[in-house]
Amino acid sequence: MVFYVTGRWFLLSTAPKGWANVFADEGGTYDRFGYNVPEDRWVTASSRQEASTIRRAIVDAANR
């Protein structure tokens, strides 16, 4: 799923094995972050201002 928040594009996976991958557009390059849906925890991105919004999008997609 492609997601746009705070002026930046993100590519999110839907966590088929519990882990969601998030790729954040950083102006021509991408940073990768991981979120564990069952454990409700970030590996690296929890301090990003967009973290709660992205988390909600991952959880909503996983619950469909």
N, CA, C and O atoms as a printed pandas DataFrame, in Angstrom:
     atom_number atom_name residue_name chain_id  residue_number  x_coord  y_coord  z_coord
0              1         N          MET        A               1    0.845   -1.156    0.000
1              2        CA          MET        A               1    0.000    0.000    0.000
2              3         C          MET        A               1    0.904    1.237    0.000
3              4         O          MET        A               1    1.902    1.289    0.720
4              5         N          VAL        A               2    0.549    2.208   -0.799
5              6        CA          VAL        A               2    1.261    3.480   -0.824
6              7         C          VAL        A               2    0.477    4.461    0.037
7              8         O          VAL        A               2   -0.751    4.516   -0.032
8              9         N          PHE        A               3    1.179    5.218    0.830
9             10        CA          PHE        A               3    0.555    6.075    1.823
10            11         C          PHE        A               3    1.253    7.438    1.802
11            12         O          PHE        A               3    2.482    7.501    1.751
12            13         N          TYR        A               4    0.489    8.514    1.841
13            14        CA          TYR        A               4    1.041    9.865    1.824
14            15         C          TYR        A               4    0.690   10.556    3.134
15            16         O          TYR        A               4   -0.486   10.678    3.476
16            17         N          VAL        A               5    1.700   11.009    3.868
17            18        CA          VAL        A               5    1.459   11.705    5.136
18            19         C          VAL        A               5    2.574   12.728    5.342
19            20         O          VAL        A               5    3.732   12.477    5.010
20            21         N          THR        A               6    2.214   13.859    5.884
21            22        CA          THR        A               6    3.126   14.972    6.186
22            23         C          THR        A               6    4.052   15.306    5.018
23            24         O          THR        A               6    5.241   15.560    5.212
24            25         N          GLY        A               7    3.496   15.304    3.803
25            26        CA          GLY        A               7    4.270   15.693    2.638
26            27         C          GLY        A               7    5.284   14.678    2.159
27            28         O          GLY        A               7    6.193   15.028    1.406
28            29         N          ARG        A               8    5.153   13.439    2.573
29            30        CA          ARG        A               8    6.123   12.408    2.223
30            31         C          ARG        A               8    5.396   11.121    1.844
31            32         O          ARG        A               8    4.355   10.800    2.418
32            33         N          TRP        A               9    5.945   10.385    0.879
33            34        CA          TRP        A               9    5.375    9.104    0.464
34            35         C          TRP        A               9    5.981    7.960    1.262
35            36         O          TRP        A               9    7.172    7.956    1.575
36            37         N          PHE        A              10    5.127    6.987    1.585
37            38        CA          PHE        A              10    5.557    5.776    2.279
38            39         C          PHE        A              10    4.989    4.570    1.548
39            40         O          PHE        A              10    3.865    4.612    1.048
40            41         N          LEU        A              11    5.759    3.507    1.488
41            42        CA          LEU        A              11    5.291    2.234    0.962
42            43         C          LEU        A              11    5.209    1.297    2.148
43            44         O          LEU        A              11    6.197    1.088    2.852
44            45         N          LEU        A              12    4.014    0.723    2.374
45            46        CA          LEU        A              12    3.795   -0.140    3.539
46            47         C          LEU        A              12    3.430   -1.548    3.090
47            48         O          LEU        A              12    2.677   -1.733    2.134
48            49         N          SER        A              13    3.973   -2.534    3.789
49            50        CA          SER        A              13    3.491   -3.897    3.576
50            51         C          SER        A              13    2.371   -4.147    4.574
51            52         O          SER        A              13    2.186   -3.364    5.505
52            53         N          THR        A              14    1.628   -5.223    4.391
53            54        CA          THR        A              14    0.495   -5.496    5.270
54            55         C          THR        A              14    0.797   -6.544    6.333
55            56         O          THR        A              14   -0.131   -7.084    6.935
56            57         N          ALA        A              15    2.048   -6.842    6.578
57            58        CA          ALA        A              15    2.495   -7.699    7.667
58            59         C          ALA        A              15    1.980   -9.128    7.589
59            60         O          ALA        A              15    1.336   -9.587    8.533
60            61         N          PRO        A              16    2.242   -9.858    6.489
61            62        CA          PRO        A              16    1.736  -11.225    6.388
62            63         C          PRO        A              16    2.287  -12.180    7.445
63            64         O          PRO        A              16    1.636  -13.174    7.769
64            65         N          LYS        A              17    3.464  -11.902    7.983
65            66        CA          LYS        A              17    4.040  -12.761    9.022
66            67         C          LYS        A              17    4.260  -11.996   10.323
67            68         O          LYS        A              17    5.124  -12.356   11.122
68            69         N          GLY        A              18    3.485  -10.953   10.528
69            70        CA          GLY        A              18    3.606  -10.178   11.757
70            71         C          GLY        A              18    4.417   -8.907   11.614
71            72         O          GLY        A              18    4.180   -7.929   12.323
72            73         N          TRP        A              19    5.377   -8.918   10.696
73            74        CA          TRP        A              19    6.218   -7.745   10.479
74            75         C          TRP        A              19    5.778   -6.977    9.252
75            76         O          TRP        A              19    5.578   -7.556    8.185
76            77         N          ALA        A              20    5.628   -5.680    9.404
77            78        CA          ALA        A              20    5.337   -4.801    8.279
78            79         C          ALA        A              20    6.614   -4.041    7.938
79            80         O          ALA        A              20    7.309   -3.546    8.824
80            81         N          ASN        A              21    6.910   -3.955    6.662
81            82        CA          ASN        A              21    8.035   -3.148    6.206
82            83         C          ASN        A              21    7.508   -1.800    5.756
83            84         O          ASN        A              21    6.475   -1.715    5.093
84            85         N          VAL        A              22    8.217   -0.759    6.116
85            86        CA          VAL        A              22    7.854    0.604    5.736
86            87         C          VAL        A              22    9.056    1.219    5.037
87            88         O          VAL        A              22   10.163    1.230    5.575
88            89         N          PHE        A              23    8.829    1.724    3.845
89            90        CA          PHE        A              23    9.866    2.417    3.095
90            91         C          PHE        A              23    9.456    3.874    2.995
91            92         O          PHE        A              23    8.396    4.185    2.452
92            93         N          ALA        A              24   10.287    4.774    3.515
93            94        CA          ALA        A              24    9.970    6.197    3.568
94            95         C          ALA        A              24   10.803    6.953    2.541
95            96         O          ALA        A              24   12.023    6.805    2.484
96            97         N          ASP        A              25   10.139    7.752    1.743
97            98        CA          ASP        A              25   10.816    8.599    0.760
98            99         C          ASP        A              25   11.607    9.675    1.486
99           100         O          ASP        A              25   11.051   10.460    2.254
100          101         N          GLU        A              26   12.887    9.701    1.239
101          102        CA          GLU        A              26   13.754   10.699    1.863
102          103         C          GLU        A              26   14.408   11.574    0.788
103          104         O          GLU        A              26   15.610   11.839    0.838
104          105         N          GLY        A              27   13.606   12.016   -0.181
105          106        CA          GLY        A              27   14.115   12.903   -1.223
106          107         C          GLY        A              27   15.023   12.226   -2.227
107          108         O          GLY        A              27   16.122   12.709   -2.503
108          109         N          GLY        A              28   14.575   11.123   -2.769
109          110        CA          GLY        A              28   15.360   10.418   -3.781
110          111         C          GLY        A              28   15.938    9.108   -3.293
111          112         O          GLY        A              28   16.304    8.257   -4.103
112          113         N          THR        A              29   16.026    8.930   -1.998
113          114        CA          THR        A              29   16.422    7.651   -1.411
114          115         C          THR        A              29   15.303    7.216   -0.482
115          116         O          THR        A              29   14.390    7.989   -0.191
116          117         N          TYR        A              30   15.375    5.979   -0.018
117          118        CA          TYR        A              30   14.344    5.469    0.883
118          119         C          TYR        A              30   14.975    4.900    2.137
119          120         O          TYR        A              30   15.987    4.202    2.074
120          121         N          ASP        A              31   14.369    5.203    3.284
121          122        CA          ASP        A              31   14.745    4.573    4.544
122          123         C          ASP        A              31   13.775    3.437    4.791
123          124         O          ASP        A              31   12.603    3.538    4.431
124          125         N          ARG        A              32   14.239    2.359    5.397
125          126        CA          ARG        A              32   13.392    1.206    5.690
126          127         C          ARG        A              32   13.221    1.071    7.197
127          128         O          ARG        A              32   14.178    1.191    7.961
128          129         N          PHE        A              33   11.975    0.817    7.608
129          130        CA          PHE        A              33   11.643    0.638    9.014
130          131         C          PHE        A              33   10.810   -0.621    9.158
131          132         O          PHE        A              33   10.195   -1.076    8.194
132          133         N          GLY        A              34   10.786   -1.181   10.344
133          134        CA          GLY        A              34    9.978   -2.373   10.588
134          135         C          GLY        A              34    9.027   -2.158   11.747
135          136         O          GLY        A              34    9.368   -1.508   12.735
136          137         N          TYR        A              35    7.822   -2.715   11.616
137          138        CA          TYR        A              35    6.811   -2.638   12.679
138          139         C          TYR        A              35    6.232   -4.024   12.886
139          140         O          TYR        A              35    5.815   -4.672   11.926
140          141         N          ASN        A              36    6.201   -4.492   14.143
141          142        CA          ASN        A              36    5.639   -5.790   14.480
142          143         C          ASN        A              36    4.209   -5.587   14.959
143          144         O          ASN        A              36    3.976   -5.017   16.025
144          145         N          VAL        A              37    3.251   -6.060   14.161
145          146        CA          VAL        A              37    1.832   -5.836   14.473
146          147         C          VAL        A              37    1.401   -6.562   15.745
147          148         O          VAL        A              37    0.809   -5.923   16.616
148          149         N          PRO        A              38    1.669   -7.884   15.904
149          150        CA          PRO        A              38    1.216   -8.561   17.120
150          151         C          PRO        A              38    1.830   -7.991   18.405
151          152         O          PRO        A              38    1.173   -7.958   19.445
152          153         N          GLU        A              39    3.074   -7.549   18.333
153          154        CA          GLU        A              39    3.754   -7.014   19.515
154          155         C          GLU        A              39    3.589   -5.502   19.666
155          156         O          GLU        A              39    4.007   -4.936   20.676
156          157         N          ASP        A              40    2.980   -4.836   18.667
157          158        CA          ASP        A              40    2.754   -3.388   18.679
158          159         C          ASP        A              40    4.039   -2.628   18.997
159          160         O          ASP        A              40    4.098   -1.825   19.928
160          161         N          ARG        A              41    5.080   -2.911   18.182
161          162        CA          ARG        A              41    6.351   -2.217   18.427
162          163         C          ARG        A              41    7.101   -1.959   17.130
163          164         O          ARG        A              41    7.047   -2.748   16.186
164          165         N          TRP        A              42    7.799   -0.835   17.114
165          166        CA          TRP        A              42    8.664   -0.454   15.998
166          167         C          TRP        A              42   10.059   -0.982   16.251
167          168         O          TRP        A              42   10.490   -1.101   17.397
168          169         N          VAL        A              43   10.757   -1.295   15.184
169          170        CA          VAL        A              43   12.170   -1.631   15.302
170          171         C          VAL        A              43   13.000   -0.346   15.300
171          172         O          VAL        A              43   13.924   -0.203   16.100
172          173         N          THR        A              44   12.673    0.588   14.405
173          174        CA          THR        A              44   13.524    1.760   14.264
174          175         C          THR        A              44   12.794    3.089   14.125
175          176         O          THR        A              44   13.412    4.133   14.334
176          177         N          ALA        A              45   11.520    3.101   13.787
177          178        CA          ALA        A              45   10.866    4.349   13.390
178          179         C          ALA        A              45    9.997    4.988   14.451
179          180         O          ALA        A              45    9.310    5.964   14.150
180          181         N          SER        A              46    9.990    4.497   15.664
181          182        CA          SER        A              46    9.036    5.006   16.649
182          183         C          SER        A              46    9.216    6.484   16.966
183          184         O          SER        A              46    8.283    7.121   17.455
184          185         N          SER        A              47   10.378    7.038   16.702
185          186        CA          SER        A              47   10.597    8.454   16.989
186          187         C          SER        A              47   10.197    9.359   15.824
187          188         O          SER        A              47   10.189   10.580   15.978
188          189         N          ARG        A              48    9.871    8.796   14.680
189          190        CA          ARG        A              48    9.443    9.606   13.532
190          191         C          ARG        A              48    8.103   10.253   13.850
191          192         O          ARG        A              48    7.256    9.633   14.493
192          193         N          GLN        A              49    7.901   11.475   13.413
193          194        CA          GLN        A              49    6.648   12.167   13.698
194          195         C          GLN        A              49    5.455   11.455   13.070
195          196         O          GLN        A              49    4.331   11.590   13.553
196          197         N          GLU        A              50    5.688   10.693   11.992
197          198        CA          GLU        A              50    4.603   10.015   11.296
198          199         C          GLU        A              50    4.298    8.632   11.872
199          200         O          GLU        A              50    3.369    7.975   11.403
200          201         N          ALA        A              51    5.043    8.175   12.864
201          202        CA          ALA        A              51    4.961    6.798   13.334
202          203         C          ALA        A              51    3.548    6.371   13.732
203          204         O          ALA        A              51    3.124    5.276   13.362
204          205         N          SER        A              52    2.816    7.186   14.461
205          206        CA          SER        A              52    1.482    6.772   14.906
206          207         C          SER        A              52    0.502    6.689   13.739
207          208         O          SER        A              52   -0.350    5.801   13.711
208          209         N          THR        A              53    0.614    7.599   12.783
209          210        CA          THR        A              53   -0.267    7.574   11.617
210          211         C          THR        A              53    0.032    6.360   10.747
211          212         O          THR        A              53   -0.885    5.694   10.268
212          213         N          ILE        A              54    1.309    6.073   10.544
213          214        CA          ILE        A              54    1.700    4.904    9.759
214          215         C          ILE        A              54    1.269    3.622   10.454
215          216         O          ILE        A              54    0.764    2.702    9.812
216          217         N          ARG        A              55    1.466    3.561   11.763
217          218        CA          ARG        A              55    1.053    2.395   12.542
218          219         C          ARG        A              55   -0.437    2.119   12.356
219          220         O          ARG        A              55   -0.839    0.973   12.152
220          221         N          ARG        A              56   -1.246    3.158   12.425
221          222        CA          ARG        A              56   -2.693    3.005   12.251
222          223         C          ARG        A              56   -3.017    2.441   10.868
223          224         O          ARG        A              56   -3.887    1.579   10.742
224          225         N          ALA        A              57   -2.335    2.913    9.843
225          226        CA          ALA        A              57   -2.578    2.426    8.482
226          227         C          ALA        A              57   -2.195    0.954    8.355
227          228         O          ALA        A              57   -2.906    0.195    7.697
228          229         N          ILE        A              58   -1.099    0.539    8.961
229          230        CA          ILE        A              58   -0.678   -0.867    8.922
230          231         C          ILE        A              58   -1.686   -1.739    9.642
231          232         O          ILE        A              58   -2.097   -2.773    9.116
232          233         N          VAL        A              59   -2.086   -1.341   10.828
233          234        CA          VAL        A              59   -3.033   -2.142   11.614
234          235         C          VAL        A              59   -4.382   -2.220   10.903
235          236         O          VAL        A              59   -4.995   -3.287   10.859
236          237         N          ASP        A              60   -4.848   -1.112   10.353
237          238        CA          ASP        A              60   -6.120   -1.135    9.614
238          239         C          ASP        A              60   -6.041   -2.092    8.425
239          240         O          ASP        A              60   -6.971   -2.860    8.182
240          241         N          ALA        A              61   -4.931   -2.047    7.683
241          242        CA          ALA        A              61   -4.772   -2.939    6.525
242          243         C          ALA        A              61   -4.675   -4.396    6.960
243          244         O          ALA        A              61   -5.210   -5.275    6.285
244          245         N          ALA        A              62   -4.009   -4.662    8.063
245          246        CA          ALA        A              62   -3.863   -6.034    8.553
246          247         C          ALA        A              62   -5.185   -6.609    9.049
247          248         O          ALA        A              62   -5.380   -7.825    9.028
248          249         N          ASN        A              63   -6.091   -5.747    9.493
249          250        CA          ASN        A              63   -7.385   -6.209   10.021
250          251         C          ASN        A              63   -8.458   -6.340    8.963
251          252         O          ASN        A              63   -9.585   -6.712    9.287
252          253         N          ARG        A              64   -8.153   -6.050    7.713
253          254        CA          ARG        A              64   -9.154   -6.182    6.634
254          255         C          ARG        A              64   -9.341   -7.608    6.239
255          256         O          ARG        A              64  -10.141   -7.904    5.351
